[in-house]
Amino acid sequence: MLRHSSSAQTHKKLKLKNGPKVIIRDLVDSELTDVYSLIQLPEVFDKGFGLETYPDEANFKKKMTLADKYVLEEDVNQNIIAYIIIHKSRFNRGVRNADALIIVRPECMSPDVLETCLSLAISLARAARFRGLYVDTFASNIEVMKAVSGIPGFSEVAQLPSWTLDHSDVTSIIFYKELDIRTQCFQCCI
């Protein structure tokens, strides 16, 4: 398990429904290498990252420069569970929307972790005053499809062709949730 850097600011402690106490903290830029390494793993990559998404680590780090980057980690032993990255959407259409990039370590994947990460992504995007939030995944990623469908307000807005690491055709499903930014309800106190 990767452990966190001590220079990151902690925002909130919470408890997973069926798991340990966790904290949400800022991601330290040096941890972006681990994030990039994770999305290159076939068990992560083939669940939502097309070949064209991040062709190399330098491109990935450049695209993450202006993003809000967070880590969900165990409170006691500081093992990293997931990364949550919120950045200005490539689907803006004149409105300030965000894309959520959620990367869960394969050994930590569970419905509880996914639900927590999605809820945090919504709250973080709302706190950053985004009007809406996009989440996309491959249609073959049943865990994420189920988690997104279980959160009120997400609607499927598009299906796009994509390719997995082994060049198989797969459909990328894009979901959107409008955020009510008039009510500041991010309870993680960021």
N, C-alpha and C positions, 0 to 999 in steps of 0.2 A: 504494500500500500504506500502511496505517496503521502508524505506529510507536508504540512503547510509552512510557509515562510512566516516568521514572527513579526515582520514589519507591516502586515496587513491590518486594516481597521476592521474590527468586528462590529456588526450592526445589530444582530438580534440572535437570541438563543430560542430554540423551540424544540419540541419533541415530535419525532415521527410517530404516527399512530401505532405501528407495529415494529418499532425499532428504537434506536438510541436517541439521546439528546443530541441535537445538532446546532451548529451556528452558521449564519450567513455572514460572509466577510468579503472584502475586496480581493480580487484576484491580483496578484503581483505579476508584473509583466514577464518576469523570468519563468512563470508557470505556463506561459503560452506555448512553449515547446511541448509540454506534457499534453496540453489540449490538442495541439496539432497531431501529436503521436497517437492519441486516442482515436481521433477521427480517421486515421489511416488503418486502424485495425479492422479486418473484414467484418467482425461481429458488430462493430459500430458503424463503419462506413456503409455497409450494405443495407442499413436500416434508415438511411436518410441523407447521405452525402453523395451527390453525383460527381462524376469525374471532373466536371468543369467547375465545381464549387471552389476549391482551393488547390490549384495545380502544384503549389510548393509551399514550404513553410514561410519563406519571405513574403509571398503574396498574402498568405493567411495573416501574418503579423501586421502587414500594412493595412489590410482591411479592418483589423481590430483596433487600430490606433484610436479612433474616436468613439469606440463602443464603451458602454458601462459593463464591467466584467466582475463577476462574483463567483464565489466558491461556496458550496454546501459541504460542510465537513463535520465529522463526529466531534462532539465537544470535549470528551475526555482524552481520547488518544490522537485526535487531530488527523485522522485518516480522511482523505478527500473522497467524497461520495460522487459529487457532480459539479459541473461548471455551468453557470447561467450567464449568457452574454446577451445584452440588449443593445441593438444598434439601429440607426435610422434605416427604415425599410427601403429596399430597392423598388417597392411597389407604392410609392408615395401618392401619386396622382393628385398633387396639390395639397394634400393633407399630411400633417406630421404623424406618421405611423411608424411603428417599430417592428423589427424582426426579432424573434427570440431564437437563440441558438442554445439548445440544452444538450449537454453531453454528459451522460451518466456512465460511470465506470461499469463495465460489463458485470463484474462480480457484485455490484451494488444494485443492479436493476431489479425493481419491484414496482407494483402498482402504487404503493405508498410513496416511494421516492419520486416517481413520475408525477403524481398528483401534487406533491409538495413543490417540486420544481416548476410545474406549470403555474401553480398559484403564486409562487414567488415571482415568476416572470411577469405575470399580470400586475402584481403590486409594484414591482420595480418600474415597469413601463408607465404605469399610472403616476407614480411618484416623480418620474422624469417628464411628466406632462405630455406624453404621447396620446394621441386621440384614439389610436387603435393598435392592435397587436396581431401580427401574422405568425403562424407556426406552420411549418411544413414538414412532411415526412413521406417516406415511401408507403404505398398502399400495402406492401408486404409487412410493414412494421405494425403488427397487430397490437402490441402493448401500447404504443403511443396513440394509435388510432382510437383505441378504447379509452385511454386517459383523456384525450382532447374531447371526445364525444361526451364524456361524463361531466364536463365543466360547462355550466349554463352560459349561453351567449356566443359560443364558438359556432361559426357556420362554415361549411365547405364552400370556397369561392372559386377554386380552379383545380384542374388536373393537368399536369404537364408531363410529357415524356422525359425520361431520364435513363441513365445507365449505371449499373452496379460495377464494382471492381472487376468482375469477370466479364464485363460488357453485355450483361443480360439486360434486356429491356424491362423497365419497371415504370409504373406511374407514380409521380410525385403528387401528393394531395396537399393543397394549401388551404389552411383554415384562417379565419379572421374573427376577431372579437373587438367590438367597439368598446372603448373605455370611457367611463363617465369621469372626466377629469375635474369636474366641478366639486366632486366630493373626494377629499383626500383620505382614502381609507387604507393606506399602506401601514399596517400595524407593526411592521418591522422597524419602525422609527428611523428610517434613513434620512 
